[in-house]
């Protein structure tokens, strides 16, 4: 039995090069949480909602979401996450090539926490990830605290 529920990072990104760069920058920012990578929305949604080790059944996660996926729009994934009673508090960071103001506003209206346009200014990205790291460390609290 695990008495420390660590926040897992779910990255939904179909471009392997972008995925490697994002992971490298997360690690460079000092964040060591597990990263589960998906290259399409269908598989990612199956994991998010149904996998025994996925966030709907197994606790806290952070989602890094590309909007331009081969099988569906990231906006549909964002809407599904935010419409779900269990997952709606899951932080979602949108990482995408789209800088259309209407689409950006739509993502915020649906509940995304951060919207970052690729190619990413990696200093800004690292800063956003460090801030999320502070957030993640705050919610990575052991269920039973000792008086040490």
DRENDO-1510 file (C-alpha; in Angstrom, 1 decimal, always signed):
<recs>
REC; n; res; u; v; w
REC; 1; UNK; +0.0; +0.0; +0.0 .
REC; 2; UNK; +1.4; +3.4; -1.0 .
REC; 3; UNK; +0.9; +6.0; +1.7 .
REC; 4; UNK; +2.2; +8.8; -0.5 .
REC; 5; UNK; +0.2; +9.7; -3.5 .
REC; 6; UNK; +2.6; +11.4; -6.0 .
REC; 7; UNK; +1.2; +13.5; -8.7 .
REC; 8; UNK; +1.7; +11.9; -12.1 .
REC; 9; UNK; +2.2; +14.0; -15.3 .
REC; 10; UNK; +0.3; +12.9; -18.3 .
REC; 11; UNK; +1.7; +14.4; -21.5 .
REC; 12; UNK; -0.6; +14.1; -24.6 .
REC; 13; UNK; +1.7; +15.2; -27.5 .
REC; 14; UNK; +1.9; +13.5; -30.9 .
REC; 15; UNK; +5.3; +15.1; -31.9 .
REC; 16; UNK; +8.1; +13.0; -30.5 .
REC; 17; UNK; +10.6; +15.8; -30.8 .
REC; 18; UNK; +8.4; +18.2; -28.8 .
REC; 19; UNK; +7.7; +15.5; -26.3 .
REC; 20; UNK; +11.4; +14.9; -25.6 .
REC; 21; UNK; +12.0; +18.6; -25.4 .
REC; 22; UNK; +9.2; +19.1; -22.9 .
REC; 23; UNK; +10.3; +16.2; -20.8 .
REC; 24; UNK; +13.9; +17.5; -20.8 .
REC; 25; UNK; +12.8; +20.9; -19.6 .
REC; 26; UNK; +10.6; +19.4; -16.9 .
REC; 27; UNK; +13.6; +17.4; -15.6 .
REC; 28; UNK; +15.8; +20.5; -15.9 .
REC; 29; UNK; +13.3; +22.4; -13.7 .
REC; 30; UNK; +13.9; +19.7; -11.1 .
REC; 31; UNK; +10.6; +17.9; -11.3 .
REC; 32; UNK; +11.0; +14.2; -11.0 .
REC; 33; UNK; +7.4; +13.1; -11.1 .
REC; 34; UNK; +6.5; +10.2; -13.3 .
REC; 35; UNK; +5.6; +11.3; -16.9 .
REC; 36; UNK; +3.2; +9.1; -18.9 .
REC; 37; UNK; +3.3; +10.0; -22.6 .
REC; 38; UNK; +0.5; +9.5; -25.1 .
REC; 39; UNK; +0.6; +10.3; -28.8 .
REC; 40; UNK; -3.1; +10.3; -29.5 .
REC; 41; UNK; -6.3; +11.4; -27.7 .
REC; 42; UNK; -8.1; +8.0; -27.7 .
REC; 43; UNK; -5.4; +6.2; -25.8 .
REC; 44; UNK; -4.9; +9.1; -23.5 .
REC; 45; UNK; -8.6; +9.4; -22.6 .
REC; 46; UNK; -8.7; +5.6; -22.0 .
REC; 47; UNK; -5.9; +6.0; -19.5 .
REC; 48; UNK; -7.3; +9.1; -17.9 .
REC; 49; UNK; -10.7; +7.7; -17.3 .
REC; 50; UNK; -10.3; +3.9; -17.1 .
REC; 51; UNK; -6.7; +2.7; -16.3 .
REC; 52; UNK; -6.2; +1.3; -12.8 .
REC; 53; UNK; -3.2; +3.6; -12.4 .
REC; 54; UNK; -4.9; +6.6; -14.2 .
REC; 55; UNK; -6.0; +9.7; -12.4 .
REC; 56; UNK; -9.7; +9.0; -12.4 .
REC; 57; UNK; -9.1; +5.8; -10.3 .
REC; 58; UNK; -5.7; +6.6; -8.7 .
REC; 59; UNK; -5.4; +10.2; -7.8 .
REC; 60; UNK; -3.7; +13.4; -8.6 .
REC; 61; UNK; -2.3; +14.3; -12.0 .
REC; 62; UNK; -1.2; +17.2; -14.2 .
REC; 63; UNK; -2.1; +17.0; -17.9 .
REC; 64; UNK; +0.2; +18.6; -20.6 .
REC; 65; UNK; -2.1; +18.8; -23.6 .
REC; 66; UNK; -1.4; +19.4; -27.3 .
REC; 67; UNK; -4.4; +20.6; -29.2 .
REC; 68; UNK; -3.5; +19.2; -32.6 .
REC; 69; UNK; -3.6; +15.5; -32.2 .
REC; 70; UNK; -4.0; +12.9; -35.1 .
REC; 71; UNK; -7.4; +11.5; -34.0 .
REC; 72; UNK; -9.2; +14.3; -32.2 .
REC; 73; UNK; -8.9; +17.9; -30.9 .
REC; 74; UNK; -7.2; +18.6; -27.6 .
REC; 75; UNK; -10.1; +20.9; -26.9 .
REC; 76; UNK; -12.4; +17.9; -26.8 .
REC; 77; UNK; -10.1; +16.2; -24.3 .
REC; 78; UNK; -10.0; +19.3; -22.2 .
REC; 79; UNK; -13.8; +19.5; -22.3 .
REC; 80; UNK; -14.1; +15.9; -21.2 .
REC; 81; UNK; -11.6; +16.3; -18.3 .
REC; 82; UNK; -13.3; +19.4; -17.0 .
REC; 83; UNK; -16.8; +18.0; -17.4 .
REC; 84; UNK; -15.9; +14.9; -15.2 .
REC; 85; UNK; -16.7; +15.1; -11.5 .
REC; 86; UNK; -13.5; +13.3; -10.5 .
REC; 87; UNK; -11.1; +14.9; -13.0 .
REC; 88; UNK; -12.3; +18.4; -13.3 .
REC; 89; UNK; -9.8; +19.7; -10.6 .
REC; 90; UNK; -6.9; +18.2; -12.6 .
REC; 91; UNK; -4.6; +21.0; -13.8 .
REC; 92; UNK; -4.3; +21.2; -17.5 .
REC; 93; UNK; -1.5; +23.0; -19.3 .
REC; 94; UNK; -2.2; +23.5; -23.0 .
REC; 95; UNK; +1.0; +23.4; -25.2 .
REC; 96; UNK; +0.2; +24.0; -28.8 .
REC; 97; UNK; +1.3; +25.8; -32.0 .
REC; 98; UNK; -2.1; +27.7; -32.2 .
REC; 99; UNK; -1.9; +31.3; -31.1 .
REC; 100; UNK; -5.5; +32.1; -32.2 .
REC; 101; UNK; -7.0; +34.4; -29.6 .
REC; 102; UNK; -10.4; +32.8; -29.9 .
REC; 103; UNK; -9.0; +29.3; -29.3 .
REC; 104; UNK; -6.9; +30.5; -26.4 .
REC; 105; UNK; -10.0; +32.1; -24.8 .
REC; 106; UNK; -12.0; +28.9; -25.5 .
REC; 107; UNK; -9.4; +26.8; -23.6 .
REC; 108; UNK; -9.5; +29.2; -20.6 .
REC; 109; UNK; -13.3; +29.1; -20.7 .
REC; 110; UNK; -13.2; +25.3; -20.6 .
REC; 111; UNK; -10.9; +25.4; -17.6 .
REC; 112; UNK; -7.3; +25.1; -18.7 .
REC; 113; UNK; -4.8; +26.5; -16.2 .
REC; 114; UNK; -2.0; +27.6; -18.5 .
REC; 115; UNK; -1.8; +28.1; -22.3 .
REC; 116; UNK; +1.6; +28.0; -23.8 .
REC; 117; UNK; +2.3; +28.5; -27.6 .
REC; 118; UNK; +4.9; +26.4; -29.3 .
REC; 119; UNK; +7.6; +26.9; -30.3 .
REC; 120; UNK; +7.9; +27.5; -26.6 .
REC; 121; UNK; +10.1; +30.2; -25.0 .
REC; 122; UNK; +11.7; +27.5; -22.8 .
REC; 123; UNK; +12.7; +30.0; -20.1 .
REC; 124; UNK; +9.0; +30.9; -19.7 .
REC; 125; UNK; +8.1; +27.2; -19.9 .
REC; 126; UNK; +10.6; +26.3; -17.3 .
REC; 127; UNK; +9.3; +29.1; -15.0 .
REC; 128; UNK; +5.7; +27.9; -15.5 .
REC; 129; UNK; +6.8; +24.3; -14.8 .
REC; 130; UNK; +8.6; +25.4; -11.7 .
REC; 131; UNK; +5.5; +27.1; -10.5 .
REC; 132; UNK; +3.5; +24.0; -11.2 .
REC; 133; UNK; +6.2; +22.1; -9.4 .
REC; 134; UNK; +5.5; +24.2; -6.3 .
REC; 135; UNK; +1.9; +23.4; -6.7 .
REC; 136; UNK; +2.6; +19.7; -7.2 .
REC; 137; UNK; +4.9; +19.6; -4.1 .
REC; 138; UNK; +2.1; +21.2; -2.0 .
REC; 139; UNK; -0.4; +18.5; -3.0 .
REC; 140; UNK; +2.1; +15.6; -2.7 .
REC; 141; UNK; +1.4; +15.3; +1.0 .
REC; 142; UNK; +1.7; +11.9; +2.7 .
REC; 143; UNK; -1.7; +10.8; +4.0 .
REC; 144; UNK; -0.3; +10.3; +7.5 .
REC; 145; UNK; +2.1; +13.0; +8.8 .
REC; 146; UNK; +4.7; +12.3; +11.5 .
REC; 147; UNK; +5.7; +14.7; +14.3 .
REC; 148; UNK; +9.4; +14.4; +13.3 .
</recs>
